[in-house]
C-alpha cells in the first residue's frame, strides 16, 4: 500500500480539485448542509464542470460504483482536512462524524493505487519545467484514483499549512488562508460573523 510521505510541490490543479472535492459539501443557503454528490447525476455534473482538470470530463457519466468511490475519497479528504487544521476546529458539517484518521489514510491510499501513474515532464520555452502525473501506458484513468492522488498531493504539499475551516454562521467550507488576518472563506462570511458577534454582545448586555 502506498504511504503518504514527502512529495514534490503538487501542481496548482491538485490543490484546486482537492479543495473543490471537499467543498461539494456546502451550506445550501437555507440553514441546511447540501451535498452536490448526492446521486450519480450530481457527480456527473460536478465532473463535467472541471474539463481539463479531470480525465475525460466532457464525456463522463457517473454510475453508482463511481459515486461510492468518489464519496469515499471525499470522506477521507474531509477527515484529513480536519486533522490538517488542528488545533483549530474542523468544518461543522461533519465534525461529529469524521472518519478515524487511520481509516481515512487507508481509503485514500487504496483509491490512489487503483490507477498506476508515471511522472510526465513538460517544459515550455518560456517556463520552468513542470511535472504532472499521468496514467501509466496501457491503463485508463480512474476518477477516484485521480482525486485521491490530488488530495495526497495537497496534503503533502505546502498549501496544507494554509488550510482553514470557516466558522462563520452557517458556513461549512474549508479555504486557503491568503493573508495573515484572513479569518473567513469570503467577505460575506466575515460580514455574517461580525453581525452575529454584535448581536451576541447586545444579548449579553441586555
C-alpha positions as CSV (number, residue, x, y, z in Angstrom):
1,X,0.0,0.0,0.0
2,X,1.4,3.4,-0.9
3,X,2.2,5.7,2.1
4,X,1.6,9.4,2.3
5,X,5.0,11.0,2.6
6,X,7.1,13.9,1.4
7,X,6.4,14.8,-2.2
8,X,7.4,17.5,-4.6
9,X,5.1,20.5,-4.6
10,X,1.9,19.5,-6.3
11,X,0.6,21.3,-9.3
12,X,-2.0,24.0,-8.6
13,X,-4.6,21.8,-10.3
14,X,-4.2,19.3,-7.5
15,X,-4.8,21.9,-4.8
16,X,-7.8,23.3,-6.7
17,X,-9.6,20.0,-7.3
18,X,-8.8,18.5,-3.9
19,X,-10.3,21.5,-2.2
20,X,-13.2,21.6,-4.7
21,X,-14.0,18.0,-3.9
22,X,-14.2,18.9,-0.2
23,X,-16.4,21.8,-1.0
24,X,-19.1,19.6,-2.6
25,X,-20.4,19.5,1.0
26,X,-21.7,23.1,1.5
27,X,-24.3,25.3,3.1
28,X,-27.5,25.4,1.0
29,X,-28.4,29.0,2.0
30,X,-31.5,27.8,4.0
31,X,-30.0,26.6,7.2
32,X,-29.0,23.1,6.0
33,X,-26.0,21.3,4.5
34,X,-26.2,20.4,0.8
35,X,-24.4,17.6,-0.9
36,X,-23.5,18.2,-4.6
37,X,-22.6,14.5,-4.9
38,X,-25.9,13.1,-3.5
39,X,-26.5,10.9,-6.6
40,X,-24.8,9.9,-9.9
41,X,-26.3,12.9,-11.7
42,X,-24.7,15.2,-9.2
43,X,-21.3,13.6,-9.7
44,X,-21.7,13.7,-13.5
45,X,-22.5,17.5,-13.3
46,X,-19.6,18.2,-11.0
47,X,-17.0,16.3,-13.1
48,X,-18.2,17.9,-16.3
49,X,-17.8,21.3,-14.7
50,X,-14.0,20.6,-14.4
51,X,-12.8,20.0,-18.0
52,X,-9.1,19.9,-18.4
53,X,-8.7,19.1,-14.7
54,X,-10.4,15.7,-14.5
55,X,-9.9,13.0,-17.1
56,X,-12.4,12.8,-19.9
57,X,-14.7,15.3,-18.0
58,X,-16.8,16.3,-21.0
59,X,-18.0,12.7,-21.7
60,X,-18.1,11.5,-18.1
61,X,-21.3,9.7,-16.9
62,X,-21.3,8.5,-13.3
63,X,-22.8,5.3,-12.1
64,X,-23.4,4.1,-8.6
65,X,-20.0,2.5,-8.1
66,X,-18.2,5.6,-9.3
67,X,-20.3,7.7,-6.9
68,X,-19.5,5.4,-4.0
69,X,-15.8,5.5,-4.7
70,X,-15.6,9.3,-5.1
71,X,-17.7,9.8,-1.9
72,X,-15.3,7.6,0.0
73,X,-12.3,9.7,-1.2
74,X,-14.2,12.8,-0.2
75,X,-14.9,11.4,3.3
76,X,-11.2,10.6,3.7
77,X,-10.2,14.0,2.4
78,X,-12.5,15.9,4.8
79,X,-11.3,13.8,7.8
80,X,-7.7,14.6,6.9
81,X,-8.5,18.2,6.3
82,X,-9.9,18.3,9.8
83,X,-6.6,16.9,11.0
84,X,-4.7,19.5,9.0
85,X,-6.5,22.5,10.6
86,X,-5.7,21.4,14.2
87,X,-5.6,22.9,16.7
88,X,-8.5,24.8,15.0
89,X,-11.9,23.2,14.8
90,X,-12.9,21.3,11.7
91,X,-15.8,22.2,9.5
92,X,-19.1,21.8,11.4
93,X,-20.7,19.9,8.5
94,X,-19.2,16.6,9.6
95,X,-17.2,17.4,12.8
96,X,-19.4,14.8,14.7
97,X,-19.0,12.0,12.2
98,X,-15.4,12.2,10.8
99,X,-13.7,9.0,9.8
100,X,-10.9,7.9,12.1
101,X,-7.6,9.1,10.7
102,X,-6.2,5.6,10.1
103,X,-9.3,4.6,8.1
104,X,-9.1,7.8,6.1
105,X,-5.5,7.2,5.2
106,X,-6.3,3.6,4.2
107,X,-9.2,4.7,2.0
108,X,-7.2,7.4,0.3
109,X,-4.1,5.3,-0.3
110,X,-6.1,2.4,-1.7
111,X,-8.1,4.6,-4.0
112,X,-4.9,6.3,-5.2
113,X,-3.3,2.9,-6.0
114,X,-6.1,1.9,-8.4
115,X,-4.5,3.7,-11.3
116,X,-0.7,3.4,-11.7
117,X,0.8,6.7,-12.7
118,X,4.1,7.9,-14.0
119,X,5.7,11.4,-13.9
120,X,5.4,13.3,-17.2
121,X,7.7,16.3,-17.8
122,X,6.6,19.4,-19.7
123,X,9.0,22.2,-20.4
124,X,7.8,25.2,-22.5
125,X,10.3,27.6,-23.9
126,X,9.5,30.4,-21.5
127,X,8.6,28.5,-18.4
128,X,10.0,26.3,-15.7
129,X,9.8,22.6,-16.0
130,X,6.5,21.1,-14.8
131,X,6.0,17.6,-13.7
132,X,2.5,16.1,-13.6
133,X,1.2,12.6,-13.0
134,X,-0.3,10.7,-15.9
135,X,-1.7,7.1,-16.2
136,X,0.9,4.6,-16.9
137,X,0.9,3.2,-20.5
138,X,-1.9,0.7,-21.0
139,X,-4.0,1.9,-18.1
140,X,-7.0,4.2,-18.1
141,X,-7.6,7.0,-15.6
142,X,-9.8,6.0,-12.6
143,X,-11.7,9.1,-11.3
144,X,-11.5,8.2,-7.7
145,X,-7.8,7.4,-8.1
146,X,-7.2,10.8,-9.8
147,X,-9.0,12.6,-7.0
148,X,-7.2,10.6,-4.3
149,X,-3.8,11.4,-5.8
150,X,-4.8,15.1,-5.9
151,X,-5.8,15.0,-2.2
152,X,-2.5,13.3,-1.4
153,X,-0.6,16.0,-3.4
154,X,-2.4,18.7,-1.5
155,X,-1.9,17.2,2.0
156,X,1.8,16.6,1.3
157,X,2.4,20.0,-0.3
158,X,2.9,23.5,1.1
159,X,-0.8,24.6,0.9
160,X,-1.8,22.3,3.7
161,X,-0.3,24.8,6.1
162,X,-2.7,27.4,4.9
163,X,-5.8,25.3,5.1
164,X,-8.5,26.6,7.5
165,X,-12.2,25.8,8.3
166,X,-14.5,28.8,8.0
167,X,-16.6,29.2,11.2
168,X,-18.9,32.0,10.1
169,X,-22.5,31.3,10.9
170,X,-23.9,28.6,8.6
171,X,-20.7,28.1,6.7
172,X,-19.1,24.7,6.3
173,X,-16.3,25.4,3.9
174,X,-12.6,24.9,4.0
175,X,-10.4,27.5,2.5
176,X,-6.8,28.5,1.9
177,X,-5.7,31.4,4.1
178,X,-4.3,34.1,1.7
179,X,-3.1,36.7,4.2
180,X,-2.3,36.7,7.9
181,X,-5.5,38.5,9.1
182,X,-7.9,36.3,7.0
183,X,-10.5,34.5,9.2
184,X,-13.2,33.7,6.8
185,X,-13.5,32.0,3.4
186,X,-15.1,35.0,1.7
187,X,-16.2,38.6,2.7
188,X,-19.9,37.7,3.0
189,X,-18.9,35.2,5.7
190,X,-16.9,37.8,7.5
191,X,-20.0,40.1,7.4
192,X,-22.2,37.4,8.9
193,X,-19.7,36.7,11.6
194,X,-19.4,40.3,12.6
195,X,-23.2,40.7,12.7
196,X,-23.5,37.6,14.9
197,X,-20.8,38.9,17.3
198,X,-22.6,42.2,17.5
199,X,-25.9,40.5,18.3
200,X,-24.2,38.3,20.9
201,X,-22.7,41.3,22.7
202,X,-26.1,43.1,22.8
203,X,-27.9,40.0,24.1
204,X,-25.2,39.6,26.8
205,X,-25.6,43.2,27.9
206,X,-29.4,43.2,27.8
